[in-house]
């Protein structure tokens, strides 16, 4: 494991009386921010406008990456200083003020300091993303930075920021970037019709993207992921809180509270957030919504539980190699991991993790920091939570603290997009994700996947259509259907469809599939969890109905959790309409645990009798699940 950076939290004594689960206090959070900033600022340009962090460039280029390093670390500094009432013992704000001056003097010029111009997302859009961090940082630190700038620097900064108001965002959370810029400009008396239009447009879109249960889709479609917490809830509700807009807070706050009902269960007992969706290199930014709830009061969580989740996820990454010997956040998960990244990821990208430091907006005497830590939701009894709006089924087991997310509703395709099989995304297309495993890479055997195999070509799952979700407490279910598409061979077969249902009880995952329209000679293949051999957690996949063979596949590229992985696999022939059932388990295994028995009734229903006498009936056409204890 890499040595901790000398200014980080590892060099402070733990407080196991106040924080019995993590040992972290507010002082550790300030030390973490200072450690990350100290390491990053070693790579600043002479004029301090760009932080050219080492590493492979993003598709936006080195200059944009340098702006990203400046803007995203500015968030950490801003939360750090604002939460301390302006106290800035390390002089962070002076550096950012100098950088703002240098970067906005001649935007677009190819010199050492100039910031890139903000343009449409299709042309050179990444600076628009960073404009929101600059604007939010300036807003949070206004009395100590912005108000002390000379008029010329303020005018140049405004002119640069206004590029976000004149350019076209990507059709998703990006609309909250001009919203954030506009909100700042209005606060400092520089608003106009264009800033008002940017704010109205973003809030109108947000209404259309809200689906219920505290979840937004990231743009039109059904993209549900961590962007809910670190963008879609964060920007508008934090604005309402800072502006003391009680009407907007009253409207958006209950949504955040509802979101935290399910999000709070998506952290494992070891502090790991669920490994699902894009931009996972932002790591502990997954706690931003928890921090926002604690700061604004819109949360169902006690202060002790909130801090347990926040400190747990911060500590999880800092103790598992997220920063190298140089103190810099790497591009990856625990350490560097290329398969976790997207083309827009550059050396400064991981510093969106700074959003977790919104917790520091709660001052030292706030209950978030004075209450005794309490157990995380995943540390209690086994629990199953159905979240119908996004099509999620959340399953946690208290014995090992592992959380599993069964995905029956989220995908990354927008409504007009075709289902390009070559764009298969392991971070969205798999049936299940967890806090202790990661998906296998694109060119390895896929984990947690049900494929139809035709002429040697195995299908992928792109657009996921939810069929329902229900139950709760000690059991629950979720279902979906998809049209299999093939990266090689036939693009599609008319009438071919896969309907899938997951039923969760304790650590058991009952997976039932109905295949319709399978052509003659087709086969089906299902895989379980990808884990390291002879290591914890263990994974098994047991055939219950329809399967004819079982083996173990190898994933040499590994996952974000392990360099090399193995995946349990089931196979069988399939033709026409066919039913299949299996039982997956992840975590501590009871070797003599009896398996449930499954049988089919026609081609629409599977009945399962569990070892404890409970019975479950899964029906298709229409989809439904009946369970009797």
BAVOMAR-381627 format. One line per 5 residues: their letters; for each residue x, y, z of C-alpha. Coordinates in steps of 0.25 Angstrom, whole numbers, plus 2048, in hexadecimal, padded with zeros to 3 digits. Example, Ala and Ser with C-alpha at 12.3 -4.5 7.8 and 13.67 -1.06 7.14 Angstrom:
# residues 2
as	831 7EE 81F  837 7FC 81D
//
This chain:
# residues 629
xxxxx	800 800 800  805 80E 7FD  80A 817 808  800 821 80D  804 830 809
xxxxx	80B 837 814  800 841 816  7F4 838 815  7EB 832 81F  7F3 826 822
xxxxx	7FD 82F 82A  7F2 833 834  7EE 82A 840  7E1 823 83E  7D5 826 847
xxxxx	7CE 819 84A  7C6 81E 855  7BF 829 84C  7C0 820 83F  7C0 812 843
xxxxx	7BF 80D 835  7C9 815 82D  7D1 81D 838  7CF 82A 82F  7CB 837 834
xxxxx	7CA 845 82D  7D9 847 82F  7DB 83B 826  7D3 840 81B  7DA 84E 81B
xxxxx	7E7 846 81B  7E3 83E 80F  7DF 84A 808  7EC 851 80B  7F4 844 807
xxxxx	7ED 843 7FA  7EF 852 7F7  7FE 852 7FB  801 846 7F2  7F9 84C 7E6
xxxxx	7FF 85A 7E7  80D 855 7E5  809 854 7D6  804 862 7D4  809 86B 7C9
xxxxx	811 878 7CD  805 881 7CD  7FD 876 7D4  7F2 876 7CA  7F3 867 7C6
xxxxx	7F6 85B 7CE  7FD 852 7C4  7FC 845 7CB  804 839 7C6  7FE 82E 7BE
xxxxx	7F7 82B 7B1  7EF 836 7AB  7E0 836 7A9  7DA 838 79B  7D9 846 79E
xxxxx	7E8 849 79E  7F2 84D 7A8  7EE 85B 7AA  7E0 858 7AD  7E5 84D 7B7
xxxxx	7ED 858 7BE  7E1 861 7BF  7DA 854 7C5  7E5 853 7CF  7E3 861 7D4
xxxxx	7D4 861 7D4  7D2 854 7DB  7DC 856 7E6  7D6 864 7E8  7C9 85D 7EC
xxxxx	7D1 856 7F7  7D8 863 7FC  7CB 86B 7FB  7C3 861 804  7CF 860 80D
xxxxx	7D0 86F 80F  7C1 873 80F  7BE 868 819  7C9 86E 822  7C3 87C 821
xxxxx	7CE 881 818  7DA 87C 820  7E4 878 816  7F1 874 81D  7F7 86E 810
xxxxx	7F4 87A 807  7EC 872 7FD  7E3 87E 7F9  7EF 887 7F5  7F4 87C 7EC
xxxxx	7E6 87B 7E5  7E5 88A 7E4  7F2 88B 7DD  7EE 880 7D4  7E1 886 7D0
xxxxx	7E8 893 7CD  7F2 88C 7C4  7E8 882 7BD  7DE 88C 7B9  7E8 897 7B3
xxxxx	7E8 891 7A5  7DF 885 7A4  7E2 87C 799  7F0 880 797  7FA 875 796
xxxxx	803 87A 7A1  807 875 7AF  7FB 87A 7B7  7EF 87D 7AE  7E2 875 7B0
xxxxx	7DB 86F 7A4  7CF 876 79F  7C1 870 7A3  7BA 86A 796  7AF 861 793
xxxxx	7B0 853 799  7B2 84D 78A  7BE 856 788  7C6 858 794  7BC 857 79F
xxxxx	7C4 852 7AB  7C8 861 7B0  7B8 862 7B2  7B9 857 7BD  7C4 85E 7C4
xxxxx	7BE 86C 7C3  7B3 867 7CD  7BF 863 7D7  7C5 870 7D5  7B8 878 7D7
xxxxx	7B4 86F 7E3  7C2 871 7EA  7C1 880 7E8  7B3 880 7EE  7B7 878 7FA
xxxxx	7C3 881 7FD  7BD 88E 7F8  7C1 897 804  7CF 892 804  7D2 891 7F5
xxxxx	7C8 897 7EC  7C5 8A4 7F4  7D4 8A6 7F5  7D7 8A6 7E6  7D9 8B2 7DE
xxxxx	7CE 8B6 7D4  7D6 8B2 7C8  7D8 8A4 7CD  7CA 8A3 7D1  7C5 8A8 7C3
xxxxx	7CF 89E 7BC  7CA 892 7C4  7BB 896 7C1  7BE 896 7B2  7C5 889 7B3
xxxxx	7BA 882 7BB  7AF 888 7B2  7B4 87F 7A7  7AC 874 7AE  79F 87C 7AC
xxxxx	7A2 87E 79D  7A6 86F 79A  79E 863 799  79F 858 7A4  79E 849 7A2
xxxxx	790 845 7A4  791 840 7B2  796 845 7C0  79F 84F 7B8  793 859 7B8
xxxxx	796 85B 7C7  7A4 861 7C3  79E 86E 7BD  794 86D 7C8  79F 86E 7D2
xxxxx	7A7 879 7CB  79A 881 7CA  797 87F 7D8  7A4 885 7DC  7A4 891 7D3
xxxxx	796 894 7D8  79B 894 7E6  7A6 89E 7E3  79D 8A7 7DC  7A0 8A3 7CE
xxxxx	794 89C 7CA  78B 89F 7BE  781 899 7B5  78B 88E 7B0  78E 88A 7BE
xxxxx	780 889 7C2  77D 881 7B5  788 877 7B9  783 875 7C7  774 873 7C2
xxxxx	778 86A 7B7  780 861 7C0  775 860 7CB  76B 85D 7C0  773 851 7BA
xxxxx	775 84C 7C9  766 84B 7CA  765 842 7BE  771 83A 7C2  76B 836 7D0
xxxxx	765 829 7D0  762 826 7DF  768 81F 7EB  772 82B 7EC  778 827 7DE
xxxxx	77B 82F 7D2  77F 82A 7C4  78B 831 7BF  785 837 7B3  77A 831 7AB
xxxxx	779 822 7AC  77C 819 7B8  78A 81C 7BC  78B 81A 7CB  798 81A 7D2
xxxxx	7A1 822 7DC  79E 82F 7D4  791 830 7DC  799 833 7E8  7A5 83B 7E4
xxxxx	79E 843 7D9  78F 843 7D8  78C 844 7E6  798 84C 7EA  798 858 7E1
xxxxx	78A 85D 7E2  788 85A 7F1  795 860 7F5  792 86C 7ED  784 86D 7F5
xxxxx	78B 86B 802  796 876 7FF  78B 880 7F9  782 87D 805  777 87A 7FB
xxxxx	76D 873 804  763 870 7F9  76D 869 7F0  773 861 7FC  765 85D 800
xxxxx	763 857 7F2  770 850 7F0  774 84D 7FF  76A 841 800  76F 83B 7F3
xxxxx	77D 83B 7F9  777 835 806  770 82A 7FE  77D 827 7F6  785 825 803
xxxxx	77B 81A 807  781 811 7FC  78F 818 7FA  793 816 809  791 807 807
xxxxx	79B 807 7FB  7A7 808 803  7AE 7FB 809  7B2 7FA 817  7C1 7FC 812
xxxxx	7BC 80A 80D  7BC 806 7FE  7B1 80C 7F6  7AA 804 7EC  7B3 801 7DF
xxxxx	7A9 805 7D5  7A8 80F 7C9  7B2 819 7C3  7BC 823 7C9  7C0 819 7D5
xxxxx	7CD 81F 7D5  7C6 82A 7DD  7C6 820 7E9  7C2 827 7F6  7BA 831 7EE
xxxxx	7AF 826 7F0  7AD 82C 7FE  7AA 83A 7F9  79B 838 7FA  79D 833 809
xxxxx	7A4 83F 80C  79A 848 805  78F 842 80D  796 844 81A  79A 853 817
xxxxx	78C 856 812  784 84E 81C  77D 846 810  781 838 815  77A 82C 81B
xxxxx	788 829 821  78C 82C 82F  799 835 830  7A1 829 836  79C 820 82A
xxxxx	7A0 82B 820  7AE 82C 825  7B0 81D 826  7AC 81D 817  7B5 829 813
xxxxx	7C1 825 81B  7C0 817 817  7C1 81A 808  7CC 824 80A  7D4 81B 812
xxxxx	7D1 80F 809  7D8 815 7FD  7E3 81C 805  7E7 80F 80B  7E6 807 7FE
xxxxx	7F0 80E 7F5  7E7 819 7EF  7F3 822 7F1  801 81E 7ED  80E 821 7F4
xxxxx	80D 82F 7EE  7FF 832 7F5  7F8 833 7E8  7EB 82D 7E5  7ED 822 7DA
xxxxx	7E4 81F 7CE  7DD 813 7D3  7D6 80D 7DF  7DF 809 7EA  7EC 80B 7E2
xxxxx	7ED 80D 7D3  7E3 805 7CB  7E1 809 7BC  7D4 801 7BA  7CD 80A 7C4
xxxxx	7D0 816 7BC  7C9 81D 7B0  7CF 825 7A5  7CC 832 7AC  7D4 82E 7B8
xxxxx	7E1 836 7BA  7EB 837 7C5  7E3 842 7CC  7D6 83A 7CB  7D7 833 7D8
xxxxx	7D6 840 7DF  7C7 840 7DE  7C8 838 7EA  7CA 846 7F1  7BA 847 7F1
xxxxx	7BA 83E 7FD  7C1 849 805  7B4 850 804  7B3 849 812  7BC 854 817
xxxxx	7B1 85F 815  7AC 859 822  7B4 861 82C  7BC 85A 838  7B0 85B 841
xxxxx	7A6 855 838  7A0 848 83C  7A6 841 82F  7B3 842 837  7AF 842 846
xxxxx	7A6 836 845  7AC 828 848  7AD 820 83B  7A2 815 839  7A2 809 831
xxxxx	7A0 80A 822  793 804 81C  79B 7F9 816  7A0 7F5 824  792 7F1 829
xxxxx	78A 7E5 827  789 7DF 819  780 7E8 810  77A 7E9 803  774 7F6 7FD
xxxxx	76D 7F7 7F0  76E 805 7E9  763 805 7DE  766 812 7D7  774 80F 7D3
xxxxx	771 800 7D2  77B 7FC 7DD  77C 7F1 7E7  785 7F4 7F3  78A 7E8 7FB
xxxxx	793 7E9 807  798 7DE 811  79D 7E3 81F  7A6 7D7 821  7B0 7DB 817
xxxxx	7AB 7EA 814  7AA 7E7 805  7A0 7EF 7FD  79A 7EA 7EF  793 7F2 7E5
xxxxx	78A 7EB 7DB  788 7F3 7CF  77B 7F2 7C8  779 800 7C4  785 808 7C1
xxxxx	78D 809 7B3  795 814 7AC  78D 815 79F  785 822 79C  777 820 796
xxxxx	77B 822 787  788 81A 788  789 80C 782  78E 800 78A  79C 800 784
xxxxx	7A2 7F2 789  7B0 7F7 787  7AD 802 792  7AA 7F7 79D  7AD 7FE 7AA
xxxxx	7B1 7F4 7B6  7AE 800 7C0  79F 800 7BC  79B 7F3 7B4  79E 7E8 7BF
xxxxx	793 7E2 7C7  799 7E5 7D5  7A4 7EE 7DB  7AA 7EE 7E9  7B2 7F6 7F3
xxxxx	7BD 7EA 7F3  7BE 7E7 7E5  7BF 7EE 7D8  7BB 7EA 7CA  7C4 7E3 7C1
xxxxx	7CA 7EB 7B5  7C4 7EB 7A7  7CD 7E1 7A1  7CC 7D7 7AC  7C1 7CE 7AF
xxxxx	7B5 7D6 7B5  7B1 7D4 7C3  7A3 7D4 7C8  79E 7D3 7B9  793 7CB 7B2
xxxxx	797 7C9 7A3  790 7C3 798  79A 7BC 78F  797 7BB 780  7A1 7B5 776
xxxxx	7AC 7B7 780  7A9 7C6 783  7A4 7C9 791  79A 7D5 793  79C 7E1 79C
xxxxx	792 7E9 7A4  790 7F7 7A0  782 7FE 7A2  77C 7F9 7AF  76D 7F9 7B0
xxxxx	768 7F8 7BE  75C 7EE 7C1  75A 7F2 7D0  760 7F1 7DE  75A 7EE 7EB
xxxxx	75B 7E7 7F9  764 7EC 804  76A 7E9 811  76F 7DB 810  76C 7D8 802
xxxxx	769 7E0 7F5  769 7DF 7E6  76C 7E7 7D9  76A 7E3 7CB  76D 7E8 7BD
xxxxx	76E 7E4 7AE  778 7E7 7A3  779 7E4 795  787 7DD 793  790 7E3 789
xxxxx	79D 7DD 783  7AB 7E3 782  7AE 7D9 777  7A5 7D1 76E  796 7D5 76D
xxxxx	793 7E2 772  785 7DD 777  77B 7D2 775  76C 7D6 774  764 7D3 780
xxxxx	771 7CF 789  76F 7D4 797  774 7D1 7A5  76B 7D4 7B1  773 7D3 7BE
xxxxx	76F 7D4 7CD  778 7D4 7D9  772 7D0 7E7  77B 7D3 7F3  77A 7CC 801
xxxxx	786 7CE 80B  792 7CB 802  78B 7C3 7F8  788 7C8 7EA  77E 7C1 7E2
xxxxx	77F 7C4 7D3  774 7C0 7CA  774 7C2 7BB  76A 7C0 7B0  76F 7BF 7A2
xxxxx	766 7C2 796  768 7C0 788  776 7B9 789  779 7B3 77B  77C 7A5 779
xxxxx	78A 7A1 77D  78B 7AC 787  791 7AB 795  791 7B4 7A2  79C 7B7 7AB
xxxxx	79B 7BD 7B9  7A7 7C2 7C2  7A8 7C5 7D1  7B1 7CF 7D9  7BF 7D1 7D5
xxxxx	7C8 7CF 7E1  7D7 7CB 7E4  7DA 7BC 7E5  7DB 7B7 7F3  7D8 7C5 7F9
xxxxx	7CD 7CC 800  7C2 7CE 7FC  7BF 7C1 7F5  7B4 7BF 7EA  7AC 7B4 7E6
xxxxx	7A1 7B2 7DB  798 7A6 7DC  78F 7A0 7D1  781 79E 7D5  779 79D 7C8
xxxxx	77C 79B 7BA  78B 79B 7BA  794 790 7B5  7A2 793 7B8  7AA 79B 7C2
xxxxx	7B9 7A0 7C2  7C2 7AB 7C6  7C7 7B6 7BC  7D3 7BE 7BE  7D4 7CD 7BD
xxxxx	7E3 7D0 7BC  7E1 7DF 7BC  7DB 7DE 7C9  7D2 7E9 7CF  7D4 7F6 7D7
xxxxx	7D5 7ED 7E4  7DE 7E2 7DF  7E9 7E1 7D4  7E4 7D3 7D0  7D6 7CE 7D1
xxxxx	7CD 7C1 7CF  7BF 7C1 7CC  7B5 7B5 7CE  7AD 7B2 7C1  7A1 7AA 7BD
xxxxx	79D 7A5 7AF  792 79E 7A8  78B 79D 79A  77F 7A6 797  774 7A6 78C
xxxxx	767 7AD 78C  762 7B1 799  76A 7AB 7A5  76B 7AE 7B4  778 7AE 7BD
xxxxx	77B 7B0 7CB  787 7B0 7D4  78C 7B4 7E1  798 7BE 7E3  79F 7C1 7F0
xxxxx	7AA 7CB 7F4  7B1 7CB 801  7B2 7C1 80D  7AD 7B4 808  7A7 7A9 811
xxxxx	7AC 79C 80A  7A1 793 80E  796 79D 80B  78A 797 804  786 79D 7F6
xxxxx	778 7A0 7F3  770 798 7E9  76B 79D 7DC  761 798 7D2  75A 79E 7C6
xxxxx	74B 79F 7C4  749 7A1 7B5  751 7AB 7AF  74D 7B7 7B7  74F 7B3 7C6
xxxxx	75B 7AE 7CF  757 7A9 7DD  762 7A9 7E7  762 7A2 7F5  76D 7A7 7FE
xxxxx	774 79E 808  76D 7A5 814  75F 7A2 80D  75C 7AF 807  757 7AF 7F9
xxxxx	759 7B9 7EE  751 7BA 7E0  757 7C2 7D5  74E 7C5 7C9  750 7CB 7BC
xxxxx	746 7D1 7B2  743 7D9 7BB  74F 7D9 7C4  74C 7D7 7D3  751 7D0 7DF
xxxx	749 7CA 7EB  751 7C6 7F7  74C 7BE 803  754 7BC 810
//
